[in-house]
Amino acid sequence: QLQLVESGGGVVQAGGSLRLSCAASGKTLDEYAIGWFRQVPGQETEGVACITHTGVSAIYVESVNGRFTISKDNAKNTVYLQIDNLKPEDAGVYYCTGRAFLCSDTWGHYRFWGQGTHVTVSS
């Protein structure tokens, strides 16, 4: 089955940038939409970005549009989330998630989850 491993998180000053990686194994990503969800203590899990199985369509939560960019590298079977101009509210644990073919903004629709990578933004 599909397995996902996130990496790239860390502590970054506000205004800086990070690139998160989601390395997939077990299956090729041409069958899966990959979404990034963020968990913050005391808040509901929030989907921030998703790319479809073809990689030709991507969606973003309105609050991050223009600062977050999701992309995929088919040769590496990896999806990336580039975060620019980091803000304190971007902090949290970012999870790479997978579901069949199409994106969804509902976290329960994603069957496969990685272990998460932690993003901390210092001001």
N, C-alpha and C positions, 0 to 999 in steps of 0.2 A: 504494500500500500504506500501511498504518498507519505513521505517524511519531510519535515521542514525544520531547518535550523537557522535561527537569526544570529546576526552578529553586527558589530559596528557601533553599538551604543557606547556611551561614555558621558563624561562631564564636559560641557562646552559652555563658554561664555555667551551670554545673550548677544545676538547678532552674528554669531558664528554659524558654521555649517557642519552637518554630519551626513554620511551616506550609510544607510542601513542595508544589509544584505540578507537575502533569504535564499539559502541553498536548498534545492529540492533533490530528493533521491527516491528511488523506488518506482517512480513514474515520471514521464516527461510532462512538462508544463503545458504542452499543447492541448491537454485535456482539461485543464483547470484554470479557473479564475483565481488570482491571488490577491487577497486583500490584506491591508495593514490595519490593525485595530490597536487602540491605545487604552490602557487601564490606568486610572488615577485613583488613589485612595479616596473613598467617599463619593465617587462619581460613577455614572453608568459607563460601561464599556462603549467606546465610540469608534466607529469605522472612520478612518482618515483618508484612505485611498484604495483603489482597486484597479487591476488591469485584467482584461478578459483573456481567455485562452489563446486567442489569435494575436494579442498584443497590439491590436489596432485601435482599441478603445480603452480609455481610462476615465475614472471619475474621482472626484475629491470632495471632501466636506468643504462647505463654503468658507469656513474660517481659515483654512490653510491654502486655498487655491492661490496659485501664484508663488508660493514659497515651497511647496512640496511637489516633487516630480517622481512619478513611479515609472519604471522601465523594466524591460526584461532582456536577458541575453540567452537566446535559445541554445547556443553552443555550450554555455556553461550551466544551463538549466537553473538559472538564478534570476531572481527578481530583486530590484534595488528600489530603495526609497531615498531620494536626495532631499534633504531638509536644509533650506537656506534661511538666513535671517531668523535664527532661532529665538523664540520668545519664551519667557518663563512658563506660560501656559502649555507649551509643547512638551513639557516634562511628563514622564510616565514610563510604563513598561509597554514596549511595542511588540506586538505579536504578529507574526506572519501566518496567514490562514489560507486554506484552500477549499474550494467547492467546485462542482462540475461546471465547467464552461463559462457561465455568466456571473457577473458581479451581483451582489446583494448588499444592502445596507443593514441587514439584520445579522447579528453575530451568530445566532443559532443556526443559520443556514450553512455555515462553514463547518465541514466535517473534520478538517485536519488543522491542527494548531501546532506551532512550534513552542519552544520553552520561553521565549521572550528575550528581549534585550532592553536594558535599562538606559533611559536617556534622562540626564539631569542637566538643567540649565541654570547657570549661575548668573546673577545680576550684578 
